Amino acid sequence: MKKYFTGDDVGCWIDGAFGEEHRRGKLSSMMFEIGEQALSIELEGPMPDDAGDEMDALGKLQENTADGLTWVMDAGDLILTDEDVRFF
């Protein structure tokens, strides 16, 4: 299966400085783009206590990402990076 996200897509996809609503809206759009409409709709609602829908979204992003790349959520930022990069 061809992966949607490749090395050309490495970088910051969501800036946490814009807040929770922005993060969830962008994740919703990303889920829609990869064909996860049900999760996209779920992310349009309020965040549950455990943020499980956002964790599900990260899993779906990873499933649609080329080998050697990983998604990292750090301080509200969503970053696609090389697996060898470490965040502290």
Secondary structure as UniProt FT lines:
FT   HELIX           7..9
FT   STRAND          11..14
FT   HELIX           16..18
FT   HELIX           20..33
FT   TURN            34..35
FT   HELIX           37..43
FT   TURN            49..50
FT   HELIX           52..63
FT   TURN            67..68
FT   STRAND          69..74
FT   TURN            75..76
FT   STRAND          77..82
FT   TURN            83..84
//
